[in-house]
Amino acid sequence: MKENLGDTNALYPLVTTLVGSVVDGKPDFATVAHVGIAHLKGITLGMGKIHLTNEGIKANREFSVSIPSVAMVEVTDYVGMASGKTIDKSGLFKVFYGELKGAPLVDDCPVTMACRLIEHVELPTHDLFVGEIVETHADVDVLTNGVVDLAKVRPLLFDMASKKYWSLGEPLAKCWSVGKGYSAP
Ligand SMILES: Cc1cc2nc3c(=O)[nH]c(=O)nc-3n(C[C@H](O)[C@H](O)[C@H](O)COP(=O)(O)O)c2cc1C
């Protein structure tokens, strides 16, 4: 038997990210878990309109998305509780820039991506940003055969129901493969 939970969004866990933009010449960051993949090169962000980071994204039409590891849980949570409107977050991370000068890349994170804004949809309370990935930088020690290895990145997973960060478990099966052995009833 199921219980009807009304309009509860149960699409968790999601990867916890640090979204960066440049505001008044300085990097600002927000912790953002409401991230999605529109297509292989396309990232979506659901961000409350009050955030300072949104100002930089709209002004420069560029932003960064970085993936903190479990070792960064405290600073990631801190970034998500304090607005750049009241504290200066520009010195929290070692930042570098690639081609996009409006996308502050976080060196402390094992994986960091620079995106160009290609679509901005204004929802009543939130900005929905759709970005196109321009460049991705990954620490060599989180790569296996040249691709990002989740077991080495150890991303933080976010769950709204428990309001907790979770970590990844073990890999289960190969995609586009395990289903080949399935026998339809
Ligand atoms: C775990 C976690 C996840 C969050 N996810 C989102 C999110 O998906 N969208 C959003 O608008 N804010 C999210 N926030 C809140 C922002 O990170 C927070 O309000 C931040 O202070 C905004 O900073 P800014 O004003 O400097 O941009 C999250 C916070 C935490 C702690």
The ligand as an SDF file (V2000), in Angstrom:
LIG
                    3D

 31 33  0  0  0  0  0  0  0  0999 V2000
   22.8160   21.4680    0.5180 C   0  0  0  0  0  0  0  0  0  0  0  0
   22.3000   22.7490   -0.0710 C   0  0  0  0  0  0  0  0  0  0  0  0
   21.7240   22.7360   -1.3300 C   0  0  0  0  0  0  0  0  0  0  0  0
   21.2190   23.9040   -1.8880 C   0  0  0  0  0  0  0  0  0  0  0  0
   20.6450   23.8520   -3.1270 N   0  0  0  0  0  0  0  0  0  0  0  0
   20.1100   24.9660   -3.6530 C   0  0  0  0  0  0  0  0  0  0  0  0
   19.4850   24.9070   -4.9140 C   0  0  0  0  0  0  0  0  0  0  0  0
   19.4220   23.8740   -5.5680 O   0  0  0  0  0  0  0  0  0  0  0  0
   18.9390   26.0550   -5.4010 N   0  0  0  0  0  0  0  0  0  0  0  0
   18.9780   27.2340   -4.7080 C   0  0  0  0  0  0  0  0  0  0  0  0
   18.4540   28.2460   -5.1800 O   0  0  0  0  0  0  0  0  0  0  0  0
   19.6180   27.3230   -3.5130 N   0  0  0  0  0  0  0  0  0  0  0  0
   20.1870   26.2260   -2.9700 C   0  0  0  0  0  0  0  0  0  0  0  0
   20.8180   26.2930   -1.7590 N   0  0  0  0  0  0  0  0  0  0  0  0
   20.8980   27.6050   -1.0630 C   0  0  0  0  0  0  0  0  0  0  0  0
   22.0360   28.5250   -1.5620 C   0  0  0  0  0  0  0  0  0  0  0  0
   23.2540   27.8350   -1.7170 O   0  0  0  0  0  0  0  0  0  0  0  0
   22.2390   29.6580   -0.5290 C   0  0  0  0  0  0  0  0  0  0  0  0
   21.0710   30.4080   -0.3750 O   0  0  0  0  0  0  0  0  0  0  0  0
   23.4350   30.5500   -0.7810 C   0  0  0  0  0  0  0  0  0  0  0  0
   23.6970   31.2800    0.4150 O   0  0  0  0  0  0  0  0  0  0  0  0
   23.2840   31.5500   -1.9140 C   0  0  0  0  0  0  0  0  0  0  0  0
   24.4610   32.3050   -1.9710 O   0  0  0  0  0  0  0  0  0  0  0  0
   24.5850   33.6660   -2.8020 P   0  0  0  0  0  0  0  0  0  0  0  0
   23.5010   34.6110   -2.3330 O   0  0  0  0  0  0  0  0  0  0  0  0
   25.9680   34.1640   -2.4540 O   0  0  0  0  0  0  0  0  0  0  0  0
   24.4290   33.3250   -4.2410 O   0  0  0  0  0  0  0  0  0  0  0  0
   21.3250   25.1390   -1.1710 C   0  0  0  0  0  0  0  0  0  0  0  0
   21.9240   25.1540    0.0880 C   0  0  0  0  0  0  0  0  0  0  0  0
   22.4080   23.9640    0.6410 C   0  0  0  0  0  0  0  0  0  0  0  0
   23.0620   23.9920    2.0070 C   0  0  0  0  0  0  0  0  0  0  0  0
  1  2  1  0
  2  3  1  0
  2 30  2  0
  3  4  2  0
  4  5  1  0
  4 28  1  0
  5  6  2  0
  6  7  1  0
  6 13  1  0
  7  8  2  0
  7  9  1  0
  9 10  1  0
 10 11  2  0
 10 12  1  0
 12 13  2  0
 13 14  1  0
 14 15  1  0
 14 28  1  0
 15 16  1  0
 16 17  1  0
 16 18  1  0
 18 19  1  0
 18 20  1  0
 20 21  1  0
 20 22  1  0
 22 23  1  0
 23 24  1  0
 24 25  2  0
 24 26  1  0
 24 27  1  0
 28 29  2  0
 29 30  1  0
 30 31  1  0
M  END
$$$$
